Amino acid sequence: MPGAEMMDGDIDYEAIRRGVEEVRGRIAEACRRAGRDPGEVTLIAVSKGHPPEAVRAAHEAGMTIFGENRVQEASQKIPLCPSSLVWHMVGHLQRNKVRKALPLFEMIHSVDSLRLVEALERECSRLGKVLPVLIEVNVAGESSKYGIAPENLRELLDAAAGCGHLEVRGLMTMPPWSPDPEKVRPYFARLRELLVKAGEEWGHGLVELSMGMSADFEVAIEEGATMVRIGTAIFGRRPE
């Protein structure tokens, strides 16, 4: 899909509409192959690097849930977008950005440390807010990626579940990038296994698996994803 920004700087609403439509069709087809209901998969339009006009175009195409990677960008963009939208934080969240992030986002996908859990709990307690969160797991053990190591997951889950203002819904991961989606399938399968283990062995009834982006979301759905985070396939390439 070409970039959503046209040569004159305007937003190509039709390209974004087609992007949303094509992604929804691919989600439906992946669900068909996996014997799943497409209604089980939440599509999150990741608008990192795209202007509010692109968000409005996606909203007009039927999108209601959007993801942002950086608190600073989100704080400037979200006030310029329709107020009815739901925003998820899908990038790494620094502890010193927690106070600024909480008024912006309705879910955090990237909880990856005990200190972040503690910071979120303190601020949610101050606000009187219960916050849905996902625990980010570094299933591949990549030093360049954020996320808790699988062997430390139970400790972090126990800590987060013990907080009065955090509602742990599930797990998130970002596997190594590969041009071949089949090469990342094992990482998605591993996250699903951890979700099952959390319920069966650790007593945490988690339901959400946030995994899969533009290059690999169909494989992620086949492996059980309930949330897919799609940017390029909807919005096109980010503006330079």
Secondary structure, DSSP 8 states (H G I E B T S, - for coil): ---SB-TTS-B-HHHHHHHHHHHHHHHHHHHHHHT--GGG-EEEEE-TT--HHHHHHHHHTT--EEEES-HHHHHHHGGGS-TT-EEEE-S---GGGHHHHTTT-SEEEEE--HHHHHHHHHHHHHHT--EEEEEEB-TT--TTS-SB-GGGHHHHHHHHHT-TTEEEEEEE------SSGGGTHHHHHHHHHHHHHHHHTS-----EEE---TTTHHHHHHTT-SEEEESHHHH-S---
